[in-house]
Structures are given as structure tokens and as C-alpha cells.
Amino acid sequence: MRSLRAPRPAMQAALFSTEQTHFGFKDVPKEEKAGLVGGVFSSVASSYDVMNDLMSAGLHRVWKDQLVASLSLPATLRYHLGEAKNSGEVADSPHFRHLDVAGGTGDVSFRVMDVINDTLDQTAGSPTRLPPPASVTIIDINPDMLTVGEERALSRYGPSNVAVRSDVEFGSEPEKPLNFYEGDAQYLPFPSDTFDTYTITFGLRNVTDPTLAIREAYRVLRKGGRLKIMEFSHPKNGFVGEIYDKYSFSVIPAMGEVVAGDRESYQYLVESIRKWDKQEALMERIEKEGFVGVKYEDINLGVVAVHEGWKM
């Protein structure tokens, strides 16, 4: 196994010690943000998917379906499988690798898994197993979100197809069809040039330094690799934006209090969206880290935006 440098917490703390960032509408020292965000997601982990359904009226499922469809996985898989066959790679060496960052509960990764299984003619009703040439890896900084995802994955795909955190070695390459890692988007524990596609869904705005996370995405993607970022964004129509603000600040925190018993965490999530980059600003951030062909697509009038870029 190839291994990569481990993250350097002491160095991070030294770098962050005099810098400020935002936690919702509050300014906090950079070294405190990860812990504060971790507290939010630990609090909401068990009700996260239910709250997503309620807050978006189920639309988050459609958005995620669109995100995975936009990866064009069937064509990509056929290309990679053909390339692996022509290069004479050994059968048990995964060739296509997808990385889902901040994907703890598995919502996006399971969609990717299912597309791969369908593309490779998996038999309905049989134990779900990806052929060795493909793997999906989930990494999240929050252990509680990962626990939810691991339990769902084991139930859905079976233990022979899932490597939970206790099965994987920090810094190792993914080896099973579906792999779970606990780690920071800013310091990914994977070798350079490992993955073919990278997704981060409603997670980048919660990272302490989003630019560093994008830089890491570029590092771990192979040449020709594709980055996809789905994030809540900013409606460009003033009337739509006004309605969206009223709904977000009046309804979502109250809903969080009723359903999850946690108004404060959902207040943060709403505030974090308002503090997040506008669409063009995120494009520039991605381009500065070396990605090419960078563009974005607004969904539901800009309530959500999907940005993409390529490593060439």
C-alpha cells in the first residue's frame, strides 16, 4: 500500500492561532470552527436525512440524483473498464475510484454505487457487490455522521462489500467496493492521483478553509479527474431571494426544534448559507487551484448551485 503524510494538527493550530473565520454570523478563531461545526453535525446526525426531506420538501433527493447523473458514470465506467482491460491490469486492482467528501450518511455515495452496479449488470436481489474494477470511498470529519452511513451501508450492501472505519488503514488506498474513512477535507489521507471523480455535497461551506479543501481535491484526483461541488447558493432574482430568506430564517430553525429538538444547529446551517460564496466567487476559487473548464449550473433559481472543474 502506498501511504501519504498524515495531517499536521500542531502546524494547523499554529497557522490558525491569529486568524478569524465565520461560524454562521459569528466571527470565531479558525482553530475553533471545526469543533463548533462538529458539534452541530453530531447533534443532527440521527435526524439529518429526515430534516433534509422536511426542509427541502424532498427536493434534495432530486438534486442529488441530478448531481450523480451529471457525472455520466455509465460512459465513464465503460471507458475505464476498457482501458484497464487493454492495459492488462490485474482483476482485483480497482481502476475506477469515486471519492465522496463530507458524505457521512452515504446519500450521494449510495447513488453512485447503484449506478455502478446497474452499469455493470448486477443481478437484482442478489448480494450487491461491485466488480473489483470500481470502488466508492466516503470520507467525513464527523464520526456520528459516519456511524449512520456505515450502518446503512452494511444493511444495504453487506459486510463483504463495505470497509468501515475499523477496517481501513489511515493513509491506505480504498480496497473494497465501498470504503469509509474519518478525516478532514483539508488534509485527505490518500495518495495523490488516486480518484477519478470527486463530489462534496452541502459540505464545502462548513470546512474551515474551503480553498484548502479544493486544493486537496485537485491533488487526489487523477489527470482527467472531475470535481463536482453541490452547495446551497444565492438566488439571483430578488423576489425569490426574499422568499427564500423568510422561509430559511423563520421556518427551518423552528422545524429543527420540533423534529430534532435542536433549533440552534439549524440556525447555524441557515446562517452558513448566507455567508457562503456567491456562484461566481466559487468559480474563481476553483480556477485558482488549477481546475479547468470550470462552470456552474443553478438549480431551483439559484437556491442550489453545482460547480464542476477538471484536472488536466
N, C-alpha and C positions, 0 to 999 in steps of 0.2 A: 504493500500500500504506500502511495505517496502521502506525505503529510505536509501541513502548512504551519507557518508560525501561529502560535496561539495569540489571542488578543492580549493587549498590554494595559490592564486596568490602572496601574500606577501612572503610566505615561498619560492615559486619558485624563485622570484626575488632575494631573499637573497642567495639562493643556486647558482644562475647563475651569480651573480654580478662579479666574478673574473674569470669566465670560458669562453673559446672561443670555437666556433664551426665553421663549414663551411657553407657558403651560396653560392652555386656554387663553384667557385675557390677562393672566398674571405673568409678571416677569420673575423668573427664578434662575439661580445659578445653573449652568449647564450640567454640572455633575449631579444635580438633584432630579433632573427631568425624567430620566429612565426609571428611577424608583417611583416617582409620582405616577407616571403612565402605567407602570407595572401594577401599582395598587388599583388603578381604575380597571384594568382588564382582569385582574384576579377577582375583583368584586363582581364583574358582569359575566364571567366565563360561562357559568352554568345556564344563564338565560340569554346569552349573546345571540344565538340564532333566532330565538323566539322574538326578541326585541327587534332584530333586523326585519323580520316579517311584518311586525306591527308598525315600525317607523316608516317603512317604505311601501306598505300595503302589498308586500310580496314582490315588489319590483326588483329588489336586489337579486332575486333568483334569475330574472330575465337579464339583468345587467351582466351577471356572471356567466350566463350561457352565451351572451354576445361576446364577452371577453375571450372565452375559450374557443368559440367558433372563429374569432378573428386570428387565432394562431395558425389556422389552416393545417391542423395536425395530421389529418389523413395524408395529404400530399407530402408533408414534411417527413412523416414516418416512412412512407414508401421510398422516398429519396434516400433516407439514411439506411434503411434496410438493404436497399440495392447497393449502396456504397460499401456497407460492411461486407456483403457477400462478395463483391468484386475485390475487396482488399484482403480477403481471406482471414478476417478476424475470428478468433475462437468464439464458439457459440455462447459461452457463459460470460462473455465480456459485454456489459451493457453499452450500447452505442449511442442511442438517443437518451438524453437526460434533460428532464424538466425540473426547474427549481421554483418553488413557491415560497416566497419570503413573507413573514408575518401571517402565515397561513394556518395557524394553530388548529382550528377546528376542522380543517380539511375541506371546506366548502368548494374552493376552486380546484384543489388537487384531486378530489374525487371525480370531478367533472373531467379533468384531464385523463385520469385513469380509465374512466368509462369510454372516452373517445378512443383511447389507445386499444382497449380491449375490443371494441366494436370494429376498429380498423383491421385488427389482426385476427378477426373471425373467431373470437371467443364464443364458446357454446353457452347459450342461456341456461341457467340452472345448475351448471357445473361449478366447482370451486373456482372463483375468479383468480386468474393468475396471468400476469403479463409474461410473454416470452422474454427471455433474457436480454434481447437487444434494446429494451426500453426500461427506463426507471423514472420514478417521480419522487422528489425529495421535498419535504416540508421542513422549514426552519422557523422558529418563533422564539422570542426572548422570554415569553411568559409561560411558566410551567403549567399553570392551571388551564390555559387555553390548549396546550399540547395534550394534557390529560384527557380533555374532552375529545380531541381529534383522534388520539390513539385508541380510545375505547370504541369510537365509531368505526375506525378503520379495521380493527380486529374483528368486529361484528360483521362488517361488510365484506371483507376480503380474506379473512382467515389468517392465523399466525404464520403460516408458511410464506405468505406474501408480504408481510409487514415487519419492518425492523423498528421497534420502539426505541426510545432513548437509551434504555439499558442495554440494548443490543449493539449499538454503534460506538465506534471509537472516535473520539474527538479528533478532527483533522483528517479522517479517512474519507475515501470516496464512497458514494452510495453503492450498495451491493444488491439489495433486494428490490423487488418491483416498487414498493412504497417504503420510504425511509423517513423517520422523524429525528430531528436534531433540535437541541436547545441552543440558541446562540443569537448574537447581535447582528442586525443587518449591516452595521458599520464595520464589522470585523468578522466576515464569514469564515468558518473553519473548513474551507475547501481549497484544493489546489487551483491555481489559475487555469483558465481554458478547460473547464470541466463540463459546463452545461450548454445546451443548445437553445433553450428558451428559459426566460425568467419572468415571473409575474409577482407583483405585490399589489394587493387589493385592499383599499381602505386602511393602509398601514403606514405609508411613507410619511404622512403628516405627523405621525406620532413618534417618529425617530428623532433623536436629539439633533443630529446633523444630517439632514436629507442628502446634501451634496456628497458626503462621505459614503452613504448607502448607495447612491448612484455610481460612484467611483468603484465600489466593490462589485456592483453588478457588472460593470464593464470588465473588471479583472477576471471574474469567474466564468464569464461567457466565452465560448469558443469563437473563433473568427467566423463570421456569418451568423452569429447568435443574435437573438431577438429579445428586446426588452419591452415589457408591457406594464404600464402603471395605470391602475384604475383608482380614482380618488374622487371624493366629493369635491365640487368645484364651485364656480361662481356664475350664476345666470347672468347673461348679458342684457336681457330685457328687464328694465327697471321694475315693471309691474310684477313680473314673475318673481324677481328677486325680493320684492316687498312681501309678497305672499309667503314665499319660502322662509324668510326671516321670521315672520309671525308664527308660522307653523313650528319652525325649529325651536324657537325660544319659549313658546307658550305650551306646545303640546308634548314635545319629546321628553323634556325633563319630568313633566308630570306623569307621562306614561312610564318612564323609568321608575319612578317612585311607586306606582301602583303595581307594576308587573314584577320588577326586580327588587323593590324596596331600596332603591338607590337613586335618588334624584341628582346628587352631586356629580356622580360619574357621567351621567348623560348630559348634564350641563357642560362638563368639560368637553365631551365629544362634539357638542354643538359649537362651542366657542373655538375649538381647534380647527373646525372647518372654516370659520370666518377669518382666522389668522393664516390660513394656508395660502400658498402661491396661487395667483391667477394663472389661467391657461398659458398665456404667452411667457410668463416668468418661469414656469416649469419647463417649457420648451427650451428656453435659454440655458437653464441649469443643466439639462440633459446634454445639450450640444456642447457645452463647455467641458464635459467629461469625456468627450471623444466620440460620442454616438453620431451616426449619420442618418440621413433620411428621417429626421425627427419630425413628427407631426402629431396632431391630436384630433379627437372626434368628441364633440359634445353629445351627451345623451340627456334626454328629457330637458332640453333647452338650457343645458349647462349645469344642471343640478349635479351631474356626474360628468367627468371627462376621462377619456382613455388616451394616454400618451404612449407613443412607441418610438423606438430607435433601434438601430442595427450596429453591431460591432463588425467593422470591415478591416 
